[in-house]
Amino acid sequence: MKISRRLLLLGLLAAPLVGAENLDLSTVPERQEVELTIYNAEDLTLVRERRMISFRKGINPLQFSWSNTLIDPTSVELRFGEQEGALRLLDTTFPHAKPQMLYWQVEADQALTAPVEISYFTSGIRWSADYVAIADVQEQQLDLESFVRIDNHSGEEYENAKVRLVVGEINLVEQIAALAQTPVGRVAELEAEHYRQLRQEAGRRAMVAPKPMMAEMALAAAPAVTQPKEVEKEGLGEYFIYTIEGSETIPDGWSKRLRSFSASEIPITTRYRYRQAEYGDQFVRLYLLTNDRESGLGTTPLPNGEIRILRRDATGGLVYLTQRTMQYVPIGDRLELNLGSDPEVLFDLVTQRVKRDEIWMQMSRPNLYQRVDDHSIQIDHQARVAGWEETTYFEQRIRNYSERPITVEIRRSFNGDVRFRSDFAATSHDYRTVEFTTQVAAGERKGIAYAVVISHGRNAKQQRVVTERK
């Protein structure tokens, strides 16, 4: 095993601070337990090491080094747990000539063997999520498998480590914004240190261990794992922590993929959509499902990651559909899997014609306006156009060559004072967006006609879209 740092109990010969008989330098026993809490957004991992150390009565010098690792030296802390009264940390020293080392002086009231915990922040350990989704032949249910991948480039190997993964956001913005109040001349010297302190403070608040583990330090050899690793989840306010079952050895420079969860027969709905603001000028097919208990999910948020989507065919084989980046999905929210275009369903948006009417002219006399079709008043040569209405007639053509009926959702946005006229029910999604839904039978060709009236100039009264039935 690669050992890039170590904790040593210094004998009295090596530490002239203590006046007593000389003792040989001895190495503290191997760490008996290590826990990693990995938070991605700040490249931040909280490490807790636990060891059993034999102390002699009096002053005990300890040395901690972290050569060739990404440990933040300002974050290293030593704790004694239940032996806090019998053991006291007197001071911490950073030798000037050895920048990747520190010394602790621990005073013991009596000779004893006690558990200690060393915690620190390190960088270079990341985790990511990926998913595999398989729809059934009828596209009514979905099987979903989730995995987490841990990448260790911290410079240190962690053997038999308990791994916890933070999902969610730790809000550092308000605190880090305080740096903006620092005088310009001091920003360079304070910014890095202040940011590091804020990051550590927020990280420690987020990464509190669920239960103290100092009481039982002697661990038996881990049994062979015959079942996939389970991931235990717990909610902590605005974020969640995934705890991977058992322990894992994570060598430096390696990646390890672990199963997070699996769910089967999740009900899904297939929809076809035209939403230019979300998908561009594309007509896309989607699987819709909800992260809730009724769907067989809903115990935790779903972290963002890559998802591969497949579908079973009539012979029992698998058809690859697409791979997408999935965004973070809170509990209760809908998950929308964009499958892209469907070659069996064609969509065309056709502009049939455009006309202009309700034209108003501003005459040479102040505050005098006249409609162009009003011949009772003569229009002088100095008049100019002051307002008009432009009507565009559209037809959206849908051809469904598949063997199943489909539901189509269309959403269109317009700027200005707009009236959306149709002979079907349309609703306002927001002040500038209209949406409507239609059904298209298997093998059907369907045309959806409507008109969009936009008022310009003095004709415009408000900046919004109003729906009207013909």
Residue pairs with C-beta under 8 A, 6 or more apart in sequence:
1 157
1 159
2 156
2 157
2 251
2 252
4 66
4 67
4 68
4 69
4 155
4 156
4 157
4 252
5 64
5 65
5 66
5 67
5 69
5 71
5 156
6 27
6 28
6 65
7 28
7 31
7 51
7 62
7 63
7 64
7 118
8 25
8 26
8 27
8 28
8 62
8 63
9 26
9 27
9 28
9 53
9 54
9 60
9 61
9 62
10 25
10 61
10 62
10 63
10 103
11 22
11 23
11 24
11 25
11 26
12 18
12 19
12 20
12 21
12 22
12 23
13 22
13 23
13 24
13 25
14 25
14 61
15 59
15 61
17 59
17 61
17 105
18 58
18 59
18 61
20 58
28 51
28 53
28 62
29 51
29 52
29 53
30 51
31 49
31 50
31 51
32 50
32 51
32 52
32 217
32 218
32 219
33 49
33 50
33 160
33 162
33 213
33 217
33 219
34 47
34 48
34 49
34 50
34 158
34 159
34 160
34 161
34 162
35 47
35 48
35 161
35 162
35 163
35 164
35 209
35 213
36 45
36 46
36 47
36 125
36 158
36 161
36 162
36 163
36 164
36 250
37 45
37 46
37 48
37 164
37 165
37 166
37 207
37 209
37 241
38 44
38 45
38 125
38 126
38 127
38 150
38 163
38 164
38 165
38 166
39 45
39 46
39 166
39 170
39 203
39 206
39 207
40 126
40 127
40 128
40 166
41 169
41 170
42 170
42 172
42 199
42 203
43 123
43 124
43 126
44 121
44 123
44 199
44 203
45 121
45 122
45 123
45 124
45 125
45 154
46 119
46 120
46 121
46 203
46 204
46 207
47 119
47 120
47 121
47 122
47 158
48 117
48 118
48 119
48 209
49 117
49 118
49 119
50 115
50 116
50 117
50 118
50 213
50 214
50 217
51 115
51 116
51 118
51 217
52 113
52 114
52 115
52 116
52 217
52 218
53 62
53 113
53 114
53 115
53 116
54 111
54 112
54 113
55 87
55 106
55 108
55 111
55 112
55 113
55 114
56 108
56 111
57 108
57 109
57 110
57 111
58 107
58 108
59 90
59 105
59 106
59 107
60 105
60 106
60 107
60 108
61 103
61 104
61 105
61 106
62 78
62 103
62 104
62 105
62 106
63 101
63 102
63 103
63 104
64 76
64 101
64 102
64 103
64 104
64 118
65 98
65 100
65 101
65 102
66 73
66 76
66 100
66 101
66 120
66 156
67 100
67 101
68 155
69 122
69 154
69 155
69 156
70 122
70 123
70 124
70 154
70 155
71 120
71 121
71 122
71 154
71 156
72 120
72 121
72 122
72 123
72 196
72 200
73 94
73 100
73 102
74 196
74 197
74 200
75 119
75 120
75 121
75 200
76 102
76 118
76 119
76 120
77 118
77 119
77 120
78 89
78 92
78 104
78 106
78 116
78 117
78 118
79 116
79 117
79 118
79 119
79 214
80 86
80 87
80 89
80 114
80 115
80 116
80 117
81 114
81 115
81 116
81 117
81 212
81 214
81 215
82 114
82 115
82 214
82 215
83 112
83 114
83 115
85 109
86 108
86 109
86 110
86 112
86 114
87 106
87 107
87 108
87 109
87 112
87 114
87 116
88 106
88 107
89 104
89 105
89 106
90 105
90 106
90 107
91 104
91 105
92 102
92 103
92 104
93 102
93 103
93 104
93 105
94 101
94 102
95 101
95 102
95 103
115 214
115 215
115 217
117 214
121 199
121 200
121 203
122 154
122 156
123 154
124 152
124 153
124 154
124 155
125 150
125 151
125 152
125 153
125 154
125 250
126 150
126 151
126 153
127 148
127 149
127 150
127 151
127 165
128 148
128 149
128 151
128 305
128 306
129 146
129 147
129 148
129 149
129 260
129 302
129 303
129 304
129 305
129 306
130 146
130 147
130 149
130 305
130 306
130 307
130 308
131 144
131 145
131 146
131 147
131 302
131 305
131 306
131 307
131 308
131 326
132 144
132 145
132 147
132 307
132 308
132 310
133 142
133 143
133 144
133 145
133 287
133 307
133 308
133 309
133 310
133 337
134 142
134 143
134 310
134 311
134 312
134 318
135 141
135 142
135 268
135 287
135 309
135 310
135 311
135 312
135 321
136 142
136 311
136 312
137 311
137 312
137 313
137 314
139 268
139 270
139 287
139 311
140 267
140 268
141 264
141 265
141 266
141 267
141 268
142 265
142 266
142 267
142 268
142 287
142 289
143 262
143 263
143 264
143 265
143 266
144 262
144 263
144 264
144 266
144 297
145 259
145 261
145 262
146 259
146 260
146 261
146 262
146 302
147 257
147 258
147 259
147 260
148 165
148 231
148 242
148 244
148 257
148 258
148 260
149 255
149 256
149 257
149 258
150 163
150 248
150 250
150 255
150 256
150 258
151 254
151 255
152 158
152 250
152 251
152 252
152 253
152 254
152 255
153 252
153 253
154 252
155 252
156 252
157 249
157 250
157 251
157 252
158 249
158 250
159 249
160 219
160 222
160 247
160 248
160 249
161 247
161 248
161 249
161 250
162 243
162 244
162 246
162 247
163 243
163 244
163 247
163 248
163 250
163 258
164 207
164 241
164 242
164 243
164 244
165 231
165 241
165 242
165 243
165 244
165 303
166 206
166 207
166 239
166 240
166 241
167 239
167 240
167 241
167 242
167 300
167 301
167 303
167 328
168 238
168 239
168 240
168 301
168 328
169 238
169 239
170 202
170 203
170 205
170 206
170 239
171 202
171 238
172 198
172 199
172 202
175 198
175 201
175 202
176 195
176 198
178 194
179 187
179 190
179 191
179 194
179 195
182 190
182 191
182 194
206 236
206 239
207 241
208 236
210 234
210 241
210 243
222 246
222 247
225 246
228 259
229 244
229 245
229 246
229 248
229 258
229 259
230 244
230 245
230 261
231 242
231 243
231 244
231 245
231 258
231 259
231 260
231 261
232 242
232 243
232 244
232 245
233 240
233 241
233 242
233 243
233 299
233 300
234 240
234 241
234 243
235 300
240 300
240 301
242 260
242 300
244 258
248 256
248 258
250 256
263 295
263 296
263 297
264 296
265 296
266 289
266 295
266 296
266 297
267 289
267 295
268 287
268 288
268 289
269 287
269 288
269 289
270 285
270 286
270 287
270 288
270 406
270 407
271 285
271 286
271 288
271 407
271 408
271 409
272 283
272 284
272 285
272 286
272 342
272 345
272 347
272 406
272 407
272 408
272 409
273 279
273 283
273 284
273 286
273 408
273 409
273 410
273 411
274 282
274 283
274 284
274 347
274 349
274 396
274 408
274 409
274 410
274 411
274 412
275 409
275 410
275 411
276 411
276 412
276 413
277 411
277 413
277 433
279 338
282 340
282 341
283 341
283 342
283 345
283 346
283 347
284 338
284 339
284 340
284 341
285 338
285 339
285 340
285 341
285 342
285 345
286 336
286 337
286 338
286 339
287 309
287 336
287 337
287 339
288 334
288 335
288 336
288 337
289 295
289 297
289 334
289 335
289 337
290 297
290 298
290 332
290 333
290 334
290 335
291 297
291 298
291 301
291 302
291 329
291 330
291 331
291 332
291 333
291 334
291 335
292 298
292 331
292 332
293 299
298 331
298 332
299 331
300 331
301 328
301 329
301 330
301 331
302 326
302 328
302 329
302 335
303 328
304 325
304 326
304 327
304 328
305 325
305 326
306 323
306 324
306 325
306 326
307 323
307 324
307 325
307 326
307 337
308 320
308 322
308 323
309 321
309 322
309 323
309 324
309 337
309 339
310 318
310 319
310 320
310 321
311 318
311 319
311 321
312 318
312 319
313 319
321 339
321 340
322 338
322 339
322 340
324 337
324 338
326 335
326 337
329 335
342 402
344 400
344 401
344 402
345 398
345 399
345 400
345 401
345 402
345 406
345 440
346 397
346 398
346 399
346 401
347 396
347 397
347 398
347 399
348 396
348 397
349 394
349 396
350 394
350 395
350 396
350 397
351 392
351 393
351 394
352 393
352 394
352 395
352 449
353 392
353 393
354 390
354 391
354 392
354 393
355 390
355 391
356 388
356 389
356 390
356 391
357 388
357 389
357 391
358 371
358 387
358 388
358 389
358 455
358 459
359 371
359 372
359 373
359 385
359 387
359 388
360 369
360 370
360 371
360 372
360 385
360 386
360 387
360 388
360 457
360 458
360 459
361 369
361 370
361 371
361 372
361 379
361 383
361 384
361 385
361 386
362 368
362 369
362 383
362 384
362 385
362 386
362 458
363 369
363 370
363 379
363 380
363 382
363 383
364 380
364 382
364 383
369 386
369 458
370 377
370 379
370 383
372 379
385 457
386 457
386 458
387 455
387 456
387 457
387 458
387 459
387 460
388 455
388 456
388 457
388 459
389 453
389 454
389 455
389 456
389 459
390 453
390 454
390 456
391 451
391 452
391 453
391 454
392 451
392 452
392 454
393 449
393 450
393 451
394 449
394 450
394 451
394 452
395 447
395 448
395 449
396 410
396 447
396 448
397 445
397 446
397 447
397 448
398 408
398 438
398 440
398 445
398 446
398 447
398 448
399 444
399 445
399 446
400 406
400 440
400 441
400 442
400 443
400 444
400 445
400 446
401 443
402 442
403 442
403 443
404 442
405 439
405 440
405 441
405 442
406 439
406 440
407 437
407 438
407 439
408 437
408 438
408 439
408 440
409 435
409 436
409 437
410 435
410 436
410 437
410 438
410 448
411 429
411 433
411 434
411 435
412 433
412 434
412 435
413 432
413 433
413 434
414 420
414 432
414 433
414 434
414 452
414 454
414 465
415 432
415 463
416 454
416 455
416 456
416 460
416 463
417 454
417 455
417 459
417 460
417 461
417 462
417 463
417 464
418 432
418 452
418 453
418 454
418 455
418 464
418 465
418 466
419 452
419 453
419 455
419 465
419 466
419 467
419 468
420 426
420 434
420 450
420 451
420 452
420 465
420 466
420 467
420 468
421 450
421 451
421 452
421 453
421 468
421 469
421 470
422 436
422 449
422 450
422 451
422 467
422 468
422 469
422 470
423 449
423 469
423 470
424 436
424 438
424 448
424 450
425 436
425 469
426 434
426 435
426 436
426 450
426 467
427 434
427 435
427 436
427 467
428 434
428 435
428 465
428 466
428 467
429 435
431 463
431 464
431 465
432 463
432 464
432 465
433 465
434 465
434 467
436 448
438 446
438 448
440 446
455 461
